[in-house]
Amino acid sequence: MNQTPCLNNPYLATRYLMNKLLKLLAITLILTATSFLAHAQESDEESPAAPEPISNTGSTEGKNIPLDRIVVLVEEGLITQRELDQRLAQIKRSLIAKQVSMPSEESLISQVLDNLIQEQIQKQLATQLGIRIDDFSLDREMNTLAKSNGMSLLDFREQIIAEGLDYAAFREDVRLQLAIKQLRKRQVDNQVKVTDREVEDLIASQSQALNRDVEIRIRHILISIPEDASPDQIKTAREKATSILDRTRAGEDFAELAVSESDGRNALEGGDFGWRPAAQLPAVFMRDVTLLEPGDISDVIRSPSGFHLIMVEDKRGGQEAWIEQTRARHILIKTNALVNDAEAEIRLRSLKNRIEQGDSFATLARAYSEDKGSAVEGGDLGWATPGTFVPAFEETMNSLEKGIISEPFKSQFGWHILEVTDRRRQNSTMKVLKARAKQLIWERKREEELELWLRRIRDEAFVEYIDERYKPSEDS
């Protein structure tokens, strides 16, 4: 909807007047161009041999095509009739190809024009924030688009032209979309946060489905309270339960503490409930047993009977996600103006020989590795899941037997030698669930934030409809 800024605000007043001047300038240019065309046509009548006027819409082929005109002013930019017509034609082709029923012409024009306005606003914001898409990034994206369509870049270009599109204009549109993507990442995506509590709440809400066909073995400690417990009794029981929790986290054995401290009926068995279907466990435990992994201990849980601690001994059944994890250590030598590839490789071969002759890998890593993060740990990279490292590193790591030092090899970070120190198969069901839940929540929150942000920048933008035919009605 057209907006008139408050003229009492000096900044808004200046901005409003500048946009008015831009509008007057645009109209003046249109009138000047129209007058020029009229004069050119009169000259044509007087001089039959004179060349035909050339329109800015391309080759006239003997036809008199109207000069392009401004439809909408958007801040310091504008949208022309040609842009609107081209986008309309593009959208119509897409709808036909997807076999989607065509909306009314009025509705389609309104939606397309609104999208063009939003693009123009975001384009100007990106420029103001210094977001630029260089030709290298654009070429890479064009290659990606071509591959996603199963074509070479040359075939992709020919396909675009065959569809009646200008290839150079198409490239610039892709450049604009990349800039808008970066703008949204900076202004919206980076602001979206997902808390651990939100992730846990989503998983817990699906506990019945997640725990179907799952059996769980837990240990339990109860600090009971009387049915008509006084506030002091409740406080004392809570403090005792918290103290026991602290002791378990300090390393004391949960089963032994259950025997000595628990008021539960399984206390003498170390609080062991044995294997039970998850659905048969007390409802008050359900959230924790769903979220905890084997070996984890819950926070203090309150119920009418008192305060509880539970430890998940193990889980079995249901859908499980197992992954192979690898523990490795490496030494990195980076290349630079003084150290080329050959020199880096020679240094690593020398270090490899020293290790094989008895020198400590960890000691040499601390002394020579240029990966400062792992060097202090003797080159140790910790337990890694598939996809943690770059392909060159991971392929070499996966090909090695435990205890074997690799040949020097190159990655994007430099030259390496590495040793696999251990491998294990890890149940990562809960990690996978949490990662999926976090992604689902992030995507939902991002969509909500994006809608709010788009609405806000649209409301704050100065938009003037030069062509009154396209101006939205007051109630739209």
Residue pairs with C-beta under 8 A, 6 or more apart in sequence:
1 463
1 472
1 474
1 476
2 463
2 464
2 465
2 471
3 459
3 462
3 463
4 16
5 12
5 13
5 15
5 16
5 462
6 12
6 13
7 13
7 16
15 462
16 462
19 73
19 75
19 76
19 462
19 464
22 73
22 76
22 78
23 73
23 464
23 466
26 70
26 73
26 78
26 466
27 466
30 67
30 69
30 70
33 67
34 67
37 53
37 67
40 53
41 53
41 64
43 50
44 50
44 52
44 53
52 60
52 62
53 60
53 64
54 60
55 64
55 65
55 66
55 67
56 67
56 68
57 65
57 68
57 82
68 80
68 81
68 82
69 80
69 81
69 466
69 467
70 78
70 79
70 80
70 81
70 466
70 467
71 78
71 79
71 80
71 81
71 83
71 84
71 113
71 465
71 466
71 467
71 470
72 78
72 79
72 113
72 116
72 117
72 463
72 464
72 465
72 466
72 467
72 470
73 462
73 463
73 464
73 466
74 117
74 120
74 121
74 124
74 461
74 462
74 463
75 120
75 121
75 124
75 461
75 462
75 463
76 124
77 120
77 123
77 124
78 120
79 113
79 116
79 117
79 120
81 467
83 116
84 109
84 112
84 113
84 116
86 169
87 112
87 115
87 116
88 108
88 109
88 112
89 164
90 165
91 108
91 112
92 102
92 108
93 163
95 101
95 102
96 102
102 108
103 111
109 470
110 470
110 472
110 476
113 470
117 458
117 461
117 463
118 454
118 458
119 176
119 180
121 457
121 458
121 461
122 179
122 180
122 183
122 184
122 457
123 176
123 179
123 180
125 183
125 187
125 457
126 179
126 180
126 182
126 183
129 183
129 186
131 179
131 182
131 183
131 186
132 179
133 175
133 178
133 179
133 182
137 178
138 171
138 174
138 175
138 178
141 174
141 178
142 153
142 156
142 171
142 174
143 153
145 156
145 174
146 152
146 153
146 155
146 156
149 156
149 159
151 159
157 167
160 167
160 170
161 167
184 450
184 453
187 453
188 446
188 449
188 450
188 453
189 446
191 449
192 442
192 445
192 446
192 449
194 438
194 441
194 442
194 445
198 441
199 434
199 437
199 438
199 441
200 287
200 291
202 437
202 440
202 441
203 210
203 290
203 291
203 433
203 434
203 437
204 286
204 287
204 290
204 291
207 278
207 286
207 287
207 290
208 279
210 290
210 318
210 433
211 278
211 279
211 286
211 289
211 290
211 318
212 279
212 318
213 317
213 318
214 277
214 278
214 315
214 316
214 317
214 318
215 275
215 276
215 277
215 278
215 315
215 316
215 317
216 275
216 276
216 277
216 278
216 281
216 289
216 312
216 314
216 315
217 272
217 273
217 274
217 275
217 276
217 312
217 313
217 314
217 315
218 273
218 276
218 281
218 285
218 289
218 310
218 311
218 312
218 313
219 254
219 255
219 258
219 270
219 271
219 272
219 273
219 310
219 311
219 313
220 258
220 262
220 264
220 266
220 271
220 273
220 308
220 309
220 310
220 311
221 241
221 244
221 254
221 257
221 258
221 261
221 262
221 264
221 267
221 271
221 308
221 309
221 310
222 262
222 263
222 264
222 267
222 305
222 306
222 307
222 308
223 237
223 238
223 240
223 241
223 244
223 261
223 262
223 263
223 306
223 307
223 308
224 237
224 263
224 305
224 306
225 233
225 234
225 237
225 305
225 306
225 307
226 233
227 304
229 237
237 306
237 307
238 300
238 302
238 307
240 261
240 307
241 300
241 306
241 307
241 308
241 309
242 300
244 257
244 261
244 309
245 297
245 299
245 300
245 309
247 257
248 254
248 257
248 297
248 309
248 311
249 297
254 270
254 271
254 297
254 309
254 311
255 270
255 271
255 272
256 270
258 264
258 266
258 267
258 270
258 271
259 267
259 268
259 270
259 271
262 271
263 306
264 271
266 272
266 273
271 311
272 313
273 281
275 316
278 286
278 289
278 290
281 289
282 303
284 301
284 303
284 308
285 298
285 301
285 308
285 310
288 298
288 299
288 301
288 310
289 310
289 312
291 430
292 298
292 310
292 312
292 430
293 312
293 427
293 430
294 312
294 313
294 314
294 315
294 427
295 311
295 312
295 313
296 311
296 312
297 309
297 310
297 311
298 308
298 309
298 310
298 311
300 307
300 308
300 309
301 307
301 308
301 309
301 310
302 308
315 427
315 429
318 429
319 429
320 427
320 429
321 427
321 428
321 429
321 431
321 432
322 425
322 426
322 427
322 428
323 385
323 386
323 425
323 426
323 428
324 386
324 423
324 424
324 425
324 426
325 383
325 384
325 385
325 423
325 424
325 425
325 426
326 383
326 384
326 397
326 398
326 420
326 422
326 423
327 380
327 381
327 382
327 383
327 384
327 420
327 421
327 422
327 423
327 424
328 381
328 384
328 397
328 418
328 419
328 420
328 421
329 361
329 362
329 365
329 374
329 377
329 378
329 379
329 380
329 381
329 418
329 419
329 421
330 365
330 369
330 371
330 374
330 379
330 381
330 393
330 416
330 417
330 418
330 419
331 348
331 351
331 361
331 364
331 365
331 368
331 369
331 371
331 379
331 416
331 417
331 418
332 369
332 370
332 371
332 413
332 414
332 415
332 416
333 339
333 344
333 347
333 348
333 368
333 369
333 370
333 414
333 415
333 416
334 344
334 370
334 413
334 414
334 415
335 341
335 344
335 414
335 415
339 347
341 410
341 415
344 408
344 414
344 415
345 408
345 415
347 368
347 415
348 408
348 415
348 416
348 417
349 408
351 364
351 368
351 417
352 405
352 407
352 408
352 417
354 364
355 361
355 364
355 405
356 405
360 378
361 378
361 379
361 405
361 419
362 378
362 379
362 380
363 378
365 374
365 375
365 378
365 379
366 375
366 376
366 378
366 379
369 375
369 379
370 414
371 379
371 413
374 380
374 381
380 421
383 424
383 426
385 426
385 428
386 394
387 394
388 394
389 397
390 411
390 412
390 413
392 409
392 410
392 411
392 412
393 411
393 416
393 418
396 406
396 409
396 416
396 418
397 406
397 418
397 420
400 406
400 418
400 419
400 420
401 420
402 420
402 421
402 422
402 423
403 419
403 420
403 421
404 419
404 420
405 417
405 418
405 419
406 416
406 417
406 418
406 419
407 417
408 415
408 416
408 417
409 415
409 416
409 417
410 416
465 471
465 472
